[in-house]
Amino acid sequence: MAEPKRPAAAFFLYMQERKANHDGAVDSAFARTLQERWNSFTRRQKEPYDILAQRLNSIYIEQAADHKRHGRYEVRAVMEIE
């Protein structure tokens, strides 16, 4: 089994969520708007994404260690960590 993929950073988790809820085309103008919004957020507004990113990173670290030890790792769904 291949090495586990590194998890997305908080900003990219935010972007994925917004893309999923967006009906129009996802172009550079849309991405720029999301980046500007993200940069204007307070720490409190970013906190849910930071927490999820930290949880995903913890799982990645466990999976990477398992992969290094055994050559495989257990795949965990995001729903298991919420």
C-alpha positions in Angstrom: 0.0 0.0 0.0 1.3 3.5 -0.8 2.2 6.0 1.8 -0.6 8.0 3.3 -1.3 11.4 1.8 -0.6 14.5 3.8 -3.7 16.2 5.0 -4.9 19.6 3.7 -4.2 22.8 5.6 -7.0 24.7 7.3 -7.3 27.2 4.4 -7.7 24.3 1.9 -10.3 22.7 4.0 -12.2 26.0 4.0 -11.8 26.2 0.2 -13.1 22.6 -0.3 -16.2 23.4 1.7 -16.9 26.6 -0.2 -16.3 24.9 -3.6 -18.8 22.2 -2.6 -21.4 24.8 -1.9 -20.7 26.9 -5.0 -22.8 26.6 -8.1 -20.8 28.6 -10.5 -17.4 28.1 -12.1 -14.4 27.7 -9.8 -11.9 30.1 -11.4 -9.0 32.3 -10.2 -11.4 35.1 -9.3 -13.4 32.8 -7.0 -10.2 31.5 -5.4 -9.0 35.0 -4.9 -12.3 36.0 -3.2 -12.0 33.0 -0.9 -8.4 33.9 0.0 -9.4 37.5 0.8 -12.2 36.3 3.0 -10.0 33.8 4.7 -7.4 36.6 5.4 -10.1 38.8 6.9 -11.3 36.0 9.3 -10.7 36.3 13.0 -9.0 33.4 14.8 -12.4 32.4 16.2 -13.8 32.1 12.6 -10.8 30.0 11.5 -10.9 27.8 14.6 -13.2 25.0 13.2 -10.9 24.6 10.2 -7.7 24.7 12.3 -9.2 22.0 14.6 -10.1 19.7 11.8 -6.7 20.2 10.1 -5.0 19.3 13.4 -7.1 16.2 13.8 -6.4 15.1 10.2 -2.7 15.7 10.8 -2.7 13.6 13.9 -4.3 10.7 11.9 -1.7 11.2 9.2 1.1 11.0 11.7 -0.3 7.7 13.1 -0.8 6.3 9.6 2.7 7.3 8.5 4.2 5.6 11.6 2.1 2.5 10.9 3.2 2.5 7.2 6.8 2.9 8.2 6.6 0.0 10.7 4.4 -2.4 8.9 4.2 -1.3 5.3 0.5 -0.6 5.6 -1.9 1.6 7.5 -5.6 1.7 8.5 -7.7 4.1 6.4 -10.0 6.2 8.6 -12.9 8.2 7.4 -13.2 11.9 8.3 -16.5 11.2 10.0 -14.7 9.0 12.6 -12.8 12.0 14.0 -15.7 14.5 14.4 
